Amino acid sequence: MNIAGNSIDRGEVERFGRMAARWWDERGPMAPLHKLNPVRVGYIRDQVAAHFGRDPLTLGSLADLRILDIGCGAGILSEPLARLGATMVGVDPAEENIAVARAHADEQDLTIDYRATTAEAVAEGGETFDVVLAMEVVEHVVNVEEFVATCASMVKPGGLMIAATLNRTLKSFALAIVGAEYVLRWLPRGTHQWDKFVTPRELERAIEATGLDVIGERGVIFNPLADRWQLSSDMDVNYMLVARKEGQHAVPENAVGISE
């Protein structure tokens, strides 16, 4: 595996960096991500809590777990996970995003280790994590297999990798690009490139090639009547996937929320 390689797309980094100032504006260009965030946080919390023997409804249910948020942007996902007790490391190659993330975390009195760097650079440093997150990132990288291998290299034995991305189907083209970008204008035009979407089987193969085992996957759909995103068996457009690395996970003795 060549973790020294760089899977990021510089054009994508620059485009998202230009939106940094409005990342936390719930009515701005990241509005769809804000609306999607509750279902992402809930899925991550429940999967991680179940895997590590925690009560997901306990305050601090992710305490003593070190989590890496790759492509963290301005911290929309990192912050709620930090509030659940996780020790968060957020990385993003766009310095503008990290500057906004640090300022917002300071305002919220949250301690999060934000870094303007790449997943490859973190992997080269030999760091490992209980959970590695690649949420809405896979569809923006240059080489999916190389990126997934980099992510997997940072998962501790017994740890998890969780990814969320878009399926490459005609339905996703109609809804995620034509509908979301051109008709409803939920997203700026050009946010996604359909040919870079990844099917569940392609992502599964890339993950399994690293030695991790895929242990769960769920679709995510928008419910217009409830005006919210929710989990579903329908993986035709958005989906999330969780994988486990073999080995025994070292559980901290004083971890909060661990089942007896």
Number of C-alpha atoms within 10 A of each C-alpha: 10 11 18 13 13 17 21 21 13 13 10 16 20 14 13 18 20 13 17 22 15 16 24 21 12 13 12 16 20 21 17 16 18 17 15 17 17 16 15 19 17 15 19 21 20 16 18 24 20 14 13 21 15 23 19 20 12 13 13 19 26 28 21 17 20 18 24 30 23 24 27 28 30 31 25 19 21 28 21 15 23 21 17 18 18 23 21 24 20 27 27 24 23 25 19 20 28 25 17 19 29 20 12 17 20 12 9 10 9 15 15 19 15 24 20 17 17 18 25 22 16 19 18 15 9 9 13 20 23 25 26 26 25 22 19 18 18 24 21 22 19 16 16 21 20 21 24 23 21 25 28 27 23 25 25 23 18 17 26 28 28 23 22 22 24 27 26 20 17 12 13 20 20 14 16 22 23 15 15 19 18 15 11 11 13 19 21 14 13 12 16 18 14 19 10 17 21 18 18 20 10 14 20 19 14 18 24 18 14 18 15 25 18 19 10 12 18 17 20 23 19 15 11 8 6 8 9 15 18 17 19 14 11 12 20 18 22 24 23 23 22 24 23 24 22 15 10 10 13 12 13 11 8 9 16 17 19 20 11 5
